[in-house]
């Protein structure tokens, strides 16, 4: 039964709805099955439909069928009349009857086309479509459907189920380029991040299964609004300069963890695994950035698409260094110091809209860091007390392990000041952070790490559908 969505309500469609719709819009659906059987003759084949449409396209009169009739009449006169006369002679019955050969249907040009099959020729080699690879067969079916749509010469919508099936990534990109050039309205479902990577995000409609109230299956749909860039104060060109080099697998996730760097992503993955969180089972993904400058792009995108997310950032995302640069803002132990104000370009107003709460948070950064971290976590932002590597230096067991990995044997140099001022570049590398985490037990983790380990698996499970 068809229903129409009108004024935010589903209404029963009139009985002739499909007929009325077909007057204005033609629709072809290319199913998941796209093999040589679909391309060939027979009840489920496309070949007969496409050939008939192609032969008739642009032709006012059928000049072929009369010639077919003349040819069959000549064959009848020369050979078949003799056949029926011989059959009558061989029949052991008296009487005036005789045999006559007639067509069940008047012959037309289709009798010449029955044995046509598609072959794929490359160089001197010609291979039947049935013997070609599944990707080639799939593309042949796509070509037949697309040409049929073109021949029908109407407002045509072409629906495609998972076009990436049997295609390697480069072929997927070629297909999408060709789809754009068809001049048709194209709708397709996909589970391919390669396909999503090649689309503008405004062209993507995210569908998720929801609990059904009226039907066996219901879907929730989200899409970027038309004023997405203007409303969020973002430059479209800069946005796509960033996203064109990102992997779009997060479109298919229920929960996304956004980090500043690949090292942060490695830490989150370790903590999730250690905290009994199976990323694949939870249908979550970790999206590492190259710093914080692109966080607002990802934040607004995930929010608009209603994808649950958490953001893992260093403290300098929210607060400027005391003397603008980290190397000029260290205390006697090497730890950075910050000014008592929020950066203008951070998302603090979006994630904590109330000014009174922002003022309280700013105070907590100095008087109660755990409270500040908890307050931000409630807004799905996880902020290290300083940064990923500095929080490790502040934890005694982690600091000693880090000094061992850095081969600092002098007791007077196994200090936070040595690590933070003389080894500051080395201690943030994956080859140092990874082994430190591997040697730490859960009880020796910094408090910021413990919060991530505890919270992220829980939030991911709640977001999983």
Secondary structure, 3 states (H helix, E strand, C coil): CCEEEECCEEEECCCCHHHHHHHHCEEEEECCCCCHHHHCCCCCCCHHHHHHHHHHCCCCCCHHHHHHHHHHHHHHHHHHHHHHHHHHHHCCCCCCCCCCCCCCCCCCHHHHCCCCCCEEEECCEEEEHHHCCHHHHHHHHHHHHHHHHHHHCCCEEEEEECCCCCCCHHHHHHHHHHHHCCCCEEEEECCCHHHHHCCCHHHCCEEEEECCCCCCCEEEEECCCCCHHHHCCCCHHHHHHHHCCCCHHHHHCCEEEEECCHHHHHHHHHHHHHCCCCCCCCCEEEEECCCCCCHHHHHHHHHHCCCEEEEEECHHHCEEECCCCHHHCECCCCCECEEEEECCCCCHHHHCCCHHHHHHHHHHHHHCHHHHHHHHHCCCEEECCCCHHHHHHHCHHHHHHHHHHCCCCCHHHCCHHHHHHHCCCHHHCHHHHHHHHHHCCHHHCCHHHHHHHHHHHHHHHHHCC
